[in-house]
Amino acid sequence: MSEPTQKYSITMPRDIAEAARARSGPSGLSAYAAAAVARQIERDNLNELIQVAEAEHGPVTEEEVQALRDQLHQARAQQTGDGANAA
């Protein structure tokens, strides 16, 4: 069973609304907008989590971020077979 819904009225720039409607496909503009809002809520929640972690442990350095990006890149390469010879 799907979650209950309620009708809302929102205001947005016309060009954004038209682009969203063009991309919404068969699910419609309401579903497209709901998915976009859900993604934004996830981002907001992650940003709050980062703020709490940085307040407790200090900010993440650019070097730490790059090291994790490198690890992710290596893992993806291994999964696709591109990194079979990677060290």
N, C-alpha and C positions, 0 to 999 in steps of 0.2 A: 504494500500500500504506500502510495506517495505521501510526502509531507503536505500538510495543509498550506494553502497559499492565500495570499491576500492581494488585492489590487492596490497599487500605489501610483501616484502621479509624480513624475520627475521632470526636471528641466535640464536640457543639455544643449550645447551648440549644435546647430542644424547639420553641419558637415560631419560631426561625429555620429549623430543619430543616423544619417543617411548611410555612412560607411558601415555602421553596425548592422543596419537593416540589410544592406547588400550582402554582408558576410554571415548573417544569422542562419541562413539555410532553412530547411523544413522545420526546425525546432522553434523558429520565430524569434523576434526581437526580445521578448520577455525572458526567454531561457538564456539567450546570449548575454543580456545585461545581468541576469542573476549569476551566471558563471563568472562574469568579470568582477562583480562585487565579491563573490566568494573568494576569488583569487586575491583580491585586495585585502580582504580580512585576513587571509593566511599570511600575506606579506606583513601586515601590521602586527600580527601575533609574533612572527619571527623577529621583527625589529624590536618588539618589547622584550623578547627572550634575549636577544643580543645585548640590549641595554643592561639587563639584569646581570648577565654573565660578565660583561665588561666592567660593570661597577664592582663586581666581586673579584675578578681576576685581572683586570686591566684590559686595555684595548688590544685587539689582534693586530699584529704587525703585518706590513705588506709582504715581508719575507715568509711569514707563516701562511698567508693566503696563497702565495705563489707555490710554496712547497705542497700544499694540499691540491692545488690545481694540477701540478705535475703528477702527483700520485693518481689523481682521477684520470688524467690523460693516459698514463701507463696502463691503468686498469681497463680502460675502454679499448685501447690498442690490443691488449691481450684477449679481450672478449671477442673482438672482430677478427683475430688472427693476424692483425698487422704488427703485433708486438711479439711474435713468436721468438724472435731473436733479441728482444730488448733485454737489457741487463737489469 
